[in-house]
């Protein structure tokens, strides 16, 4: 089998290459640039817990002492603190436990019973992220990054894809599949004649990166409708997000229109904002970078055209109300990687490959609908917001949900209507995680007897079978691995249609003893079964893998599994 061709060397393309390599699939990344990223402190990314954990699993970045995690979030409206939620410093187990018991919120003197929070998002400069991904790829034998190669042609046939690039190192490339991760102006999308409808300039923000001291060290801030504004048109919202070394990124929501953001106007906004946050006097600051960030909402009509797929900004654009497109792009890569890996090793599973578009496009479309429905309420000066008593507080909550990664605007999302969902059975049982949703990162015992996090076992191409067995954590594996239902469950796992890993946990939220969870390689729950039901477990696994493969596909699968990417170029 030929390697997978990935067009675009941004965070999504590089993440997809690493995710494929972890599953022993070679790839070629076509980078139209020189292989270096411009250092822009005003160009940053915000990652939720699940996407930050994905990058940590693939690259080891960021280390827990990097000082890159939001340690809090403060939302202010007209100088009144309406939400002040504090988090633990590092995403993971400690943050999850702290969120469940220690999250606090205030609205004047009244506690907010609906306030809840998860682990803090991760805020970093994009060039730092891509640098970590490139460093991880530098020693990866299954990935070739081809710089100065700009795509200009794609040819498909039944057995693969041929791509042509131009530039100093342009040539022909042969691949098994091709993924367009080449951004909003995607050449792949245009060559496949895929429409990209949507809305232009949904929001515009003036952006400044500066080094200064704010009254809220290491705490992100959302300030709505400040009373002290005087410079130019009103700014409905201002956000401040901390970066390492005393650097902050400040964003001012601009009014609709195409008014130029002049240097004088931006400096006036900076001084006015810093003074408003510092009791009237502007603290010293160093202006490091500036820009204007324009948010578009678009969704490609198709995400798959034969052996060609779209991911990231090539497939969707979003970003209003605190949502972040890179989060969704990384989830695209995580969803697609294990499906491509299975098809690469075992032959095409058309149902499995089609499920990428059904799952990911459906979820992003729902996210865009939620943002479009909320925008008139949150941004409009008239309408429902003006007439419903107490609606302002609810709207502020909706907006902070987008920034914090909660609710319809920000939560990771579930594939509740996935074509990979197994048919219902009498052995199904309910746990706190609905089918199709990401599983909780509990401590588990691996097959070698070591204790690991469940999330650490994801992304290896194998299904996970998790048995809930209270008490096993205090006994050595040799004492319980051959006792009770374990031998029968181990035999059932061995008989599954594809390799699976058997794990054991003392507990899982909402799960009774002897519950068996079947989990996809990307961490989404397939089903939970009451006890060991080999036939039901097999049927659920087969459904999660797209159904039985065609005999002719299986016959030719895996040919050239050891083929490296270095032999893909021709003249």
N, C-alpha and C positions, 0 to 999 in steps of 0.2 A: 504493500500500500504506500502511496505517495504521502508526503507530509501535508498537514493542513496549512493553507496560506491565510495569513492574517494581514489585512491591509490597514495600516495605521499603528503608530507606536506611541499612542497616548496611554493613559492609565488603564483603560479598558482592554486595549489590544495586548499590552504587556501582561496584564493579569490573566487574560485568557491563555496566552502562551505558557505561562507558568503553571496554570491549572491543568492544561493538557499534558505538560511534561510530567507532573506528579502522577499522571495516569498512563505514563509510558507512551505518549503520542507525540511524535515529532512535529515541529511547525517551523514555518518561515514567516518572519515579521517584515513586511515591506514598509520601510520608513522613508518617506520622501525627503526628510531633512538629513542633517549631518550626524545625527545620533546624540545631540546635546539639546538641553532644554533651557530656554531663556529664564533667568532668575527674576521673577516678578513677585514681590511681596503683596501686591494688590490683587494677585490672582491666586486665590486660595480655594481649598475644598473642605467640606464638612462631611464626615463619615459617621454613620450610626454604629451602634455596637456590633451588629452582625457583619457589616462590610469591613469595619476595622479589624474584626477577628479573622475574616477571610484573608486580608492582607498580612496579618501577623502570622497566620498559618503558612502562607506561601513564601514569605520573605524574612520572618523574624523581626520585622519592623512594625511599629516602633517598640523599642525596649520600654519596660515599665517605668524607668527613671528618666525618660526623655523630656518630661515636662511639657508635653504637647496636648494634654487632655483638658477640656473644659472642666473646671472644678465646681462650677455653679452657673446658675442662670437667674437673671433678675429682669423682671418686666415692669416698666413704669409707665403710668398714664397720668399726665398733668401733675407730676411730682408726687403722686400717691403710689406707694408700693402695693400692687395688686397680686403679685406672685413672686415669691422668693424661694426657689427650690434649690436645695443644696444636694450635691452628689458626692460619692466617694471619688477618689482621684483617678483610679485606674479602672477601665472597663473589665468586667469579668465577674468572678464569684463574689468578691467583696462588695462591688458596686450593686449587684443584684440584691444582696441581703440588705444593704443599707437603704436601697430604694423602698423595699417592702416595709421597713419599720421606721425609717428615719426621715422620709421626705416630709417637708413642712411647707405650708403656704400661708400667706396672710392677705387679707383684703381689709384695709383699715385695721380694726381690732377684732374682726370676725374670722374664725378659721374657715377654710374652704374645704368641705368634706369630700369634694370631688378631686382634690389635688393629688396627683400621683406622679412619679417620675421613675425613669429607668436610669441606666448608666449614662454618664455624660457623653455627648458626641465628641469626636476628635476633630480638631481644626488645625490644618497644616497648609503650608504653601504647596502649590501643585508641583513645582519643580523639585521639592524635597521628596514628594511621593514618587514621582517618576524616576528620580535618582535612585531611590531604594529598589524599585522594580528593576531598573537596568542593572544595578549591582547584583541582584539575585540571578539575573539571566546571564551574567558574564561567564559563569562557570557551568551553565546548564548545557549538557552535551546534546540535548534533543531540540534545542532552539537555535536558529540562526537569525540574527537581525541584519537585514540587508539595507544599509543606508543609501541615500541618494537614489532611490528607486520610486518613481512616481507612476502609479498605475494608469494605463490608458486603454487597455483592452482586456476582455474576458471572453473565453470560449468554453462552453460546456458540452460534455458528451456523457454517455451512460456510465463510463468508467472513471470520470474525473473532471478536473477543471484545469484549463491553461490560462495563465495570466501573462500579459506583456507589460513591461515597465520601460519608461524612458528616463533619460538622465545620464550622467557620466558612467553609471554602472548598470544601465538598463539592459534587460535581456528577457528571455522567456522563462517562465516558471511553471512547473507542473505540480498539481496538488490533488488531494482526494476531495477536499472541500475548501471553500473560500469564505472568509468572514470579513465583512466590511465594518471596521471599527474606525472609520476615517472621518468622523465628525459631521457637523451640520451640513456641510457642502459635499457630502459623500459622493465620490466618483463611482463607487460600487453601486450605490442606489441609482444614480443616473444611468449607468450602463445597463442596469436591469430594468430601466423604465418604470421605476416604482414611484408613485406619487407620494408627496410629503405635505399634506394639507395641514392647516392650523391657523393660529393667530400670531401676528407679528407685534413685537414691542408691548407685551402684556404689562410689563413693569420696566422702569429704568431706574438705576441707582447710580449716584456719584460715589466713588470709592476712593479712600485714602488709606495708605499704610504709614503709620508714624510711630515714633518711639516717644513715650511719655508715661507719666504716672496718673492713673485714674483712681477714684475713690473705692473701686471694687477690684482689688488685685485678683487676677486669674479668674474673673467671673464675667461671663458673657452678659451683655445688656441689650434689652429691647425697650426702647423709649418711644411711646406713642404720643403724638400731639403735644410736644413741649411748648410750654407757655412763653418761654423766653426767646423764641425764634424771631429774628428781625431781618435776616439777609435774604432777599429775593423771594421767590414763590415759596409757599409753606411746604414744610417737609412733614408728612404724616407720621413717618417712622424713622427712627435712627437705630442702627444696631452697632454694637462694638463687640468684637471677638478677639480674645487674647491669642498672641503668638509667642514663641520663646523670646527671651532676651529683652523683655519690656516693650515689645512691638505689639501694636494693635491694628486691626483692620476695622475701619469705620465705614458704614454704608448709610447714605441718605436716600430715602425713597423720593424720586422726583415726580412732579405733577405730570399728567399726560401731555404729550407734545414732543417737539423736537428742539426745544430751546438748548442752545449751546451751554455747556458747563465750562465757563471761562476760569482761568487760574485765579483771578481775583475773587470770583464768586466762591470757588472751592475753599480758598484760604479763609474767606469770611465765615463760611460754614464751620470750618474747623475751629476757629477762634471762638465763635459764638457757642458751639457745642461744648467745647472744653470748659469755657467759663460757666456755662449753665450747670455742668456737672461738678464744678469746683467752687461753688458759692460766690460766683461773680468775677473771679480773677482767672485769667487764662494761664495755666501752668506751662512751663517750658516744654517744647516739643521739637522733634526733628522729623520733617516730612521726607519720607523715603520713596514713596511711589504713589501714583494716582491713576485713575481710570474711570470709565463709564461702563457699567455692566447692564446690558439690555437682555431682558428675559423674553423668550419666545415660547409658545406652546404649539408643538407640532407632533404628529404621529404618522409614521409610514403606514401605507395601506397594507403592505405585505412585509413580513420579516424573513420570509424564505422564498427563494426562487430556484427550485431544484437543489443543486449542491452549493448554492450561494445563500448566505445568511447576513442579516444586519444586526448590529448590537451597539449599545451606547447612543451617543448623539446622532449617529447615522440613522437610528431607528426612531428616536424620540427626543424631544426637547421639552423641558419643564423647569420650573425654578421659582414660581411665584409663591408668596406667602410662606417663605421659609423652607420650601422643599428644595431638594438638591439632586440634579440630574445624574451626577457621578454615582451616587448611591445606587440608582436604578441601573446604570451601566454596569457596575460591578456585579449586581445581582443577575443581569443578563449573562455575563461571563460565567458565573457560578452555575447557572441553570443549564447553559449550553455545553459546558465543558464535559460533564459526565455523559451526556447523551451522544456527543460526537465521539468520545472515547469508546463507548460501547459499540457504536456503529463501526468505528475504525478497526477495532479488535475482532468483532464478531459478525460483521456484515450489516448492511443497512436495515434499520428498523424504521420504516417510514412513519409508523404511528408515533414512535418515540421522538423522531426528529420533528414531526409536525407539532408535537406538544409544546415545543419551545415557543412558537408563535402564539399558540392558544393560551399558554400560561402567562408569559411575560407581556405580550401585547394587551391581553385582557386586564392585567393588573395595572399597567401604566395608564391605560385608557380610563380606568376607574379613578386613578389618582388625578388625572387631568380634569375629569368631570367634577370631582370634588372641589378642586381649586377654582374652576370656572364658576361653579355655583356659589362659592364663598366670596369671590372677589366683589360682586356688587354689594354684599352686606358689609364687608370690611373696608372697602375703599369708597363707597358711595357716600355722598353728603346728605342724601335724602333716602326715601324708601323705608323698608322695614326697620333699619337701624335707628331711624329717627322716631318711630312710633311705638315700638315694643318696649315697655318698661323693663329695665335691667338687662336689655339685650347687649349693651356695651360690654358688660362683664363676660357674657357668653362668647362674644366675638373675640375678645382678648384671649380667652381660653383656647378658642379655635386656632388663632394665630400662633400662640405659643406651642400648641400641639404640633404645628408644622415645623417649627424650629427645633423642637425637642424629639421629633421622631415618634409621635404618638398619633392615634386616630387615623382617619381616612387620608389625611395629608402626609403623614410621616411614618406610620408603622410599616414594618417590613412587608406585610401583606401575606395572604394565604391563597393557595391554589385550590379553593373549595370546589370549583367546577372543572377541575382538571380532567382531560381525557384519560389520564393515567390512573384515575381513582378506581379502586377495585369495586366489584359489585358488593352490595351489603350481604352480610351473613349473620346468623344467629349468635356466632361467637364474638362478634364485635362488642367492645365495651368502651365506655366513655372515660377519658382522662381530661385534665385541664387544657391540654393542647388539642384543638380540633384537627381533624384530618386535613392535610394540605398546608398546615401552618408550621413555622419553624419550631423545632423542639427546644426544650429548656436545657441549658448546659449543665447537667448534673455530673457528679463524680461517678465513674464506672470502673469496673475491673475488666481489664483486657484478657485475651486468651492466654497470655503468658503470666498472668497473675499480678501484673502491675496495676497501680491505681493511676488513672488518667482522666482528663476531662472528655466528655462526650464530643464536644466540638473538635477536639484534636484528632478524632478518628474520621472526620468528614473529608471529602475531596479526594478519596483514593480510588474511586470507581466502583467500590463495593457497597452493596446494601448492608445496613446495620440491623441486627436483631438484638433487642435489648430486653432482658428478663428482669423483672422487678422481684427481688428476693431479699426480704428483710433479714438482717443478721449475718449475711455473707461477708460483710466488711470486717468483721472481727475474727474471722476464721481464715486460715490459709486455704488457698485454692484447692490444694490436694484433698482437703477434707469434705468439700461440697461439690466438686466438679463431677464426681461419679455418683452423687446421691440424689434422691428424689426425682424430679422431672428433668434434671439436667441431661442425662444420657438420651432421653427421647427427643428433647429439644435440639441437642447437638446433631442427632441423626437427621432431623427435619431440616436443619440449616444446611447440612452437607448436601441434601437432595434438592436444594433450590435451583432454579434454572440458570443462575449465574452465581459466581462466588459471593459469599456474604460473610461478615464478621459477627461472631457471637459475643455480646457484652453482657455484664451483669451489674445492676445497680441496687443499692439497698432501698432506695425510694425514688419516686418520680411524682411530681404534683398531680394529685387526683387519681393516682393509680393504686389499685389494690394489689396485694401480694399475688404473685404468679401471673401478673399481666405481662403480655409479650408485645413489645412495640416494634413495628417494622418501619425503618427510617431510610429515606433516599440518600444517595451520596451527597446531595447538597443540603441535607439537614432538615428537610420537610417530612412531616409524619405521613406515612402511607395509611396505616391503620393500627389500632390497638386491639388485641385479642385476649379473651379471657382463657388463660391456660394454654397448653400446647395443643394446637389443632393443625397437624401437618398439612392436611388438604387445603384448609383455608389460608394458611401461611403461604403455601405454594401459589395458590390462585392470586393472592394479593401481590406477591413478588412478580409474577408473570405480568399482571396488569400494570404494575409500576414501571416495568421495563418495556412497555409498549406492545405487549402481547407476544405470541410466539413468532419467531422470525421465519421468513420464507425459506424453504429448503435450499433454493439456489443461492440465496444470499449467504447462508451459513457455510455452504460448501467452499466459497472463495474468500472467506473472512480471514483477516490476520496475515495475509501474504505480505512478506516484506516487513514484518513487525519490527525488525531490527534496522530498517533503513534509516539512515541519519539524514538530516536536512541539508548536509553539505553537498549532496549529489543532485540537487533539484534543478540547478540552472543549466540551461542549454544555450547554444549559440544559434 
